[in-house]
């Protein structure tokens, strides 16, 4: 692929606004070419004054008719898999909002179409593009902490959803669960990125502390064991804000430790003085969009493809099983078929 990546946006809901802002911040690599949403007013709001962006009321028509290199999927959870498969079948690359999909069967379909078509399917794991996360990963890769033992991630806030405003997220059939598969997905992919390795087993306790009108959980604590020996711990909630001083992420290894609130990062190697760095905020979705475009233009692999997305989904499904059975649950792996 040469020049710029022509992207068609699928879905004009709330998160789509941040994605459009990401396109606008990357004019050297991205062309916002088209948008599909059955609500014309929503599509027009996302397009703004740019009349070069063609509006469609059905993404299938957009895929068939528009001159595109890739699509960006910003739909409710239960619609992700169908849109991914439709785009891939048409030879279009895919950036998909979290979660990648909702079930093992959907994951198998996505793995199959990715292997068969060879398209890039990148998961929109925007927090990986926070400077503190990139610095943590650099320190890990350089061996600063030696073997990593434990990683902790947190993503909790007081959500003011009401039964009227929560919409499709209140229903397990359209959300895929509760808070864990939504906001809780962020600390899980962050955990995966810092832990490395493949998740093998999960223990979870889910709660509905405050948002009683939800079908699913509003809070979760999850333990994950990885095949490289790392143990991860996630705390996530819509019911409450984390206590003051709670880390966004931290890790402990054989030679030292690290902690970050998402803006400031402090690490210490045993026997040495702590090192603290503060980073300027970034538009993480703009950075994500740039990474997606650069990956396509250079033919390189994105940080997280559907492979990591399926691993994170496997942890979520195992967490639901663990909570239901009150036992440790295995993470069921999905191997991509060879074509």
C-alpha positions as CSV (number, residue, x, y, z in Angstrom):
1,X,0.0,0.0,0.0
2,X,1.3,3.5,-0.9
3,X,0.3,7.0,-0.1
4,X,-2.6,7.3,2.4
5,X,-5.0,4.8,3.9
6,X,-8.6,5.5,2.8
7,X,-10.8,4.6,5.8
8,X,-14.6,4.0,6.0
9,X,-16.1,4.5,9.4
10,X,-18.8,2.0,10.4
11,X,-21.1,3.4,13.1
12,X,-21.5,7.1,14.1
13,X,-22.2,6.7,17.9
14,X,-20.3,8.2,20.8
15,X,-16.9,6.7,20.4
16,X,-16.9,7.4,16.7
17,X,-16.3,11.1,17.5
18,X,-12.9,10.3,19.0
19,X,-12.0,8.2,16.0
20,X,-12.9,11.0,13.6
21,X,-10.7,13.3,15.6
22,X,-8.0,10.7,15.2
23,X,-8.3,10.9,11.4
24,X,-8.2,14.7,11.4
25,X,-5.0,14.6,13.4
26,X,-3.3,12.3,10.8
27,X,-3.8,14.0,7.4
28,X,-0.4,12.6,6.1
29,X,-1.5,9.0,6.4
30,X,-5.3,8.9,6.6
31,X,-8.1,9.9,4.3
32,X,-11.6,9.9,6.0
33,X,-13.4,8.6,2.8
34,X,-16.8,7.4,3.9
35,X,-19.2,6.7,6.8
36,X,-22.0,4.3,7.3
37,X,-24.8,4.7,9.8
38,X,-28.6,4.1,9.5
39,X,-29.2,7.4,11.3
40,X,-28.4,10.1,8.7
41,X,-28.2,12.9,11.3
42,X,-25.5,11.0,13.3
43,X,-23.4,10.4,10.1
44,X,-23.7,14.0,9.1
45,X,-22.6,15.1,12.6
46,X,-19.4,13.0,12.3
47,X,-18.7,14.1,8.8
48,X,-19.0,17.8,9.7
49,X,-18.2,20.2,6.8
50,X,-16.1,17.7,4.9
51,X,-18.4,16.9,1.9
52,X,-15.7,14.6,0.4
53,X,-16.9,12.0,3.0
54,X,-19.6,9.9,1.4
55,X,-22.5,8.9,3.7
56,X,-24.1,5.4,3.4
57,X,-27.0,4.1,5.4
58,X,-25.7,0.5,5.3
59,X,-22.1,-0.5,5.8
60,X,-22.5,-3.4,3.4
61,X,-23.2,-0.9,0.6
62,X,-20.3,1.2,1.7
63,X,-18.0,-1.8,1.6
64,X,-19.2,-2.7,-1.9
65,X,-19.2,0.8,-3.5
66,X,-16.7,3.0,-1.7
67,X,-13.1,3.3,-2.7
68,X,-11.6,2.1,0.6
69,X,-8.5,0.4,2.0
70,X,-9.8,-0.2,5.4
71,X,-12.8,0.1,7.7
72,X,-13.0,1.3,11.3
73,X,-15.8,-0.4,13.3
74,X,-17.5,1.6,16.1
75,X,-20.7,-0.5,16.5
76,X,-22.3,-2.0,19.6
77,X,-20.6,-5.2,20.7
78,X,-23.0,-7.7,19.2
79,X,-22.5,-6.3,15.7
80,X,-18.7,-6.4,15.6
81,X,-18.1,-9.9,14.3
82,X,-20.5,-9.6,11.3
83,X,-18.9,-6.3,10.2
84,X,-15.3,-7.7,10.6
85,X,-16.1,-10.7,8.5
86,X,-17.9,-8.6,5.8
87,X,-15.0,-6.2,5.5
88,X,-12.3,-9.0,5.4
89,X,-14.2,-10.9,2.8
90,X,-14.1,-7.8,0.6
91,X,-10.3,-7.5,1.2
92,X,-10.5,-4.5,3.5
93,X,-8.3,-4.1,6.5
94,X,-10.0,-3.6,9.8
95,X,-9.6,-1.5,12.9
96,X,-12.3,-2.6,15.4
97,X,-13.3,-1.1,18.7
98,X,-13.2,-3.3,21.8
99,X,-14.2,-5.9,22.4
100,X,-13.2,-7.7,19.2
101,X,-16.3,-9.9,19.5
102,X,-18.5,-11.6,22.1
103,X,-18.2,-15.4,21.8
104,X,-15.8,-18.2,21.1
105,X,-17.7,-19.0,17.9
106,X,-17.4,-15.4,16.6
107,X,-13.7,-15.5,17.5
108,X,-13.3,-18.7,15.4
109,X,-15.0,-17.0,12.4
110,X,-12.7,-14.0,12.7
111,X,-9.6,-16.1,13.0
112,X,-10.6,-18.1,10.0
113,X,-11.3,-15.1,7.7
114,X,-8.1,-13.4,8.8
115,X,-6.1,-16.5,7.9
116,X,-7.9,-17.0,4.6
117,X,-7.8,-13.4,3.4
118,X,-4.6,-12.2,4.9
119,X,-6.1,-8.8,5.9
120,X,-4.9,-7.0,9.0
121,X,-7.4,-6.9,11.8
122,X,-6.2,-4.5,14.5
123,X,-7.9,-4.2,17.9
124,X,-8.5,-0.6,19.0
125,X,-6.6,-0.9,22.3
126,X,-6.0,2.8,22.7
127,X,-4.4,2.7,26.1
128,X,-1.4,0.9,24.7
129,X,-0.5,4.3,23.1
130,X,-0.2,6.1,26.4
131,X,3.4,7.3,26.8
132,X,3.6,5.7,30.2
133,X,2.6,2.3,28.8
134,X,5.1,2.5,26.0
135,X,7.9,3.4,28.5
136,X,6.9,0.5,30.8
137,X,7.0,-1.9,27.9
138,X,10.5,-0.5,26.9
139,X,11.8,-1.0,30.4
140,X,10.5,-4.6,30.5
141,X,11.9,-5.4,27.1
142,X,15.3,-4.0,28.1
143,X,15.4,-6.4,31.1
144,X,15.3,-3.6,33.7
145,X,13.2,-5.8,36.1
146,X,14.5,-9.2,35.0
147,X,11.7,-11.8,35.0
148,X,8.3,-10.2,35.7
149,X,6.4,-11.9,38.5
150,X,3.2,-9.9,38.9
151,X,1.2,-7.2,37.0
152,X,-1.7,-5.2,38.3
153,X,-4.1,-2.9,36.3
154,X,-7.0,-0.8,37.4
155,X,-9.8,1.0,35.5
156,X,-12.6,2.1,37.8
157,X,-14.9,5.2,37.8
158,X,-18.3,6.3,39.1
159,X,-20.6,5.8,36.1
160,X,-23.7,7.9,36.1
161,X,-25.6,5.6,33.7
162,X,-29.4,5.5,34.1
163,X,-31.7,2.8,32.7
164,X,-32.6,5.3,30.0
165,X,-29.1,6.4,29.1
166,X,-27.4,3.0,29.3
167,X,-29.1,1.7,26.2
168,X,-27.8,-1.6,24.7
169,X,-25.1,-1.8,27.4
170,X,-27.7,-2.8,30.0
171,X,-28.5,-6.0,28.1
172,X,-26.2,-9.1,28.1
173,X,-27.4,-10.1,24.7
174,X,-26.1,-7.0,23.0
175,X,-23.2,-6.1,25.4
176,X,-21.9,-9.6,25.8
177,X,-21.9,-9.3,29.6
178,X,-21.5,-6.3,31.9
179,X,-18.7,-3.9,32.8
180,X,-15.9,-6.5,32.4
181,X,-16.4,-6.8,28.7
182,X,-16.8,-3.1,28.3
183,X,-14.6,-0.8,30.3
184,X,-13.0,-3.8,32.0
185,X,-11.6,-4.8,28.6
186,X,-9.1,-1.9,28.9
187,X,-7.2,-3.1,31.9
188,X,-7.3,-6.6,30.6
189,X,-5.5,-5.8,27.3
190,X,-3.1,-3.6,29.2
191,X,-2.4,-6.5,31.5
192,X,-1.8,-8.7,28.4
193,X,0.6,-6.2,26.9
194,X,2.7,-5.9,30.1
195,X,2.6,-9.5,31.1
196,X,3.5,-10.9,27.7
197,X,2.8,-14.6,27.2
198,X,-0.5,-16.4,26.7
199,X,-3.3,-16.4,29.4
200,X,-4.0,-20.0,30.6
201,X,-6.4,-19.8,33.6
202,X,-8.6,-17.3,35.4
203,X,-10.2,-16.8,38.8
204,X,-12.8,-14.0,39.0
205,X,-15.3,-12.4,41.4
206,X,-18.0,-10.3,39.7
207,X,-20.4,-7.9,41.5
208,X,-23.3,-5.7,41.0
209,X,-22.8,-3.1,43.7
210,X,-24.9,-0.1,42.5
211,X,-26.2,-0.3,38.9
212,X,-29.0,-2.8,39.7
213,X,-30.8,-2.2,36.4
214,X,-28.0,-3.9,34.5
215,X,-28.2,-7.6,33.5
216,X,-24.5,-8.0,34.0
217,X,-21.9,-7.0,36.6
218,X,-20.9,-3.4,37.3
219,X,-17.6,-4.4,39.0
220,X,-15.0,-7.2,38.7
221,X,-11.8,-8.5,40.3
222,X,-9.9,-10.9,38.0
223,X,-6.8,-13.0,38.5
224,X,-5.0,-14.3,35.4
225,X,-2.1,-16.7,35.1
226,X,0.1,-16.6,31.9
227,X,2.2,-19.3,30.4
228,X,5.4,-17.4,31.2
229,X,4.6,-17.5,34.9
230,X,3.3,-14.0,35.3
231,X,0.2,-13.6,37.5
232,X,-2.0,-10.6,36.7
233,X,-4.6,-8.9,38.8
234,X,-7.4,-6.6,37.4
235,X,-9.8,-4.4,39.3
236,X,-12.4,-2.6,37.3
237,X,-15.8,-1.0,38.1
238,X,-18.5,1.4,37.0
239,X,-19.8,1.5,40.6
240,X,-17.0,3.5,42.3
241,X,-13.8,5.5,41.8
242,X,-10.6,3.8,42.8
243,X,-9.2,4.9,46.2
244,X,-6.6,7.7,46.1
245,X,-3.2,6.4,45.3
246,X,-4.4,3.3,43.4
247,X,-2.2,2.6,40.4
248,X,-3.4,2.5,36.9
249,X,-0.8,-0.2,36.4
250,X,2.1,-1.6,38.2
251,X,4.5,-4.6,38.1
252,X,7.0,-6.4,40.2
253,X,9.9,-8.4,38.9
254,X,13.0,-10.2,40.2
255,X,15.1,-7.0,40.1
256,X,12.7,-4.2,40.9
257,X,9.2,-2.7,40.4
258,X,7.2,-0.1,38.5
259,X,4.0,1.9,39.1
260,X,2.1,4.5,37.1
261,X,-1.0,6.6,37.4
262,X,-1.2,6.8,33.6
263,X,0.7,10.2,33.4
264,X,3.6,9.7,35.8
265,X,5.7,6.6,35.9
266,X,8.1,5.6,38.7
267,X,10.4,2.6,38.7
268,X,13.0,1.3,41.1
269,X,15.7,-1.3,40.6
270,X,16.7,-2.9,43.9
271,X,19.6,-1.1,45.5
272,X,19.1,2.0,43.4
273,X,17.2,5.3,43.8
274,X,13.7,5.5,42.3
275,X,13.4,7.1,38.9
276,X,10.2,9.2,38.2
277,X,9.2,10.6,34.8
278,X,6.1,12.6,33.8
279,X,4.8,12.5,30.3
280,X,2.7,15.0,28.3
281,X,-0.9,13.8,27.6
282,X,-1.5,12.5,24.1
283,X,-4.7,11.9,22.0
284,X,-4.4,8.1,22.4
285,X,-6.9,7.3,19.7
286,X,-5.1,9.6,17.2
287,X,-1.9,7.7,18.1
288,X,-3.8,4.4,17.6
289,X,-5.1,5.5,14.2
290,X,-1.6,6.6,13.1
291,X,-0.2,3.2,14.2
292,X,-2.9,1.4,12.2
293,X,-2.2,3.5,9.1
294,X,1.6,3.1,9.4
295,X,1.2,-0.7,9.9
296,X,-0.8,-0.9,6.6
297,X,1.6,1.4,4.7
298,X,4.7,-0.4,5.8
299,X,3.3,-3.9,5.9
300,X,4.2,-4.3,9.6
301,X,2.2,-6.0,12.3
302,X,0.2,-3.8,14.7
303,X,0.8,-4.0,18.4
304,X,-2.4,-6.0,19.0
305,X,-4.1,-7.8,16.2
306,X,-7.2,-10.1,16.4
307,X,-4.8,-12.7,18.0
308,X,-4.4,-10.6,21.2
309,X,-8.1,-9.5,21.0
310,X,-9.1,-13.2,21.0
311,X,-6.8,-13.8,24.0
312,X,-8.4,-11.0,25.9
313,X,-11.9,-12.3,25.0
314,X,-10.8,-15.7,26.3
315,X,-9.9,-14.2,29.6
316,X,-13.3,-12.5,29.8
317,X,-15.2,-15.7,29.0
318,X,-13.1,-17.6,31.5
319,X,-13.8,-14.9,34.1
320,X,-17.6,-15.3,33.5
321,X,-17.2,-19.1,33.8
322,X,-15.1,-18.8,37.0
323,X,-17.6,-16.5,38.6
324,X,-20.5,-18.8,37.7
325,X,-18.8,-22.0,38.8
326,X,-16.8,-20.5,41.8
327,X,-13.7,-22.3,40.4
328,X,-10.6,-21.6,38.5
329,X,-11.5,-21.7,34.8
330,X,-9.2,-22.5,31.8
331,X,-8.7,-20.0,29.0
332,X,-9.8,-21.8,25.8
333,X,-7.4,-21.1,23.0
334,X,-8.5,-20.5,19.4
335,X,-5.9,-21.5,16.9
336,X,-6.1,-19.8,13.5
337,X,-6.6,-22.3,10.6
338,X,-3.8,-22.5,8.0
339,X,-4.8,-21.8,4.4
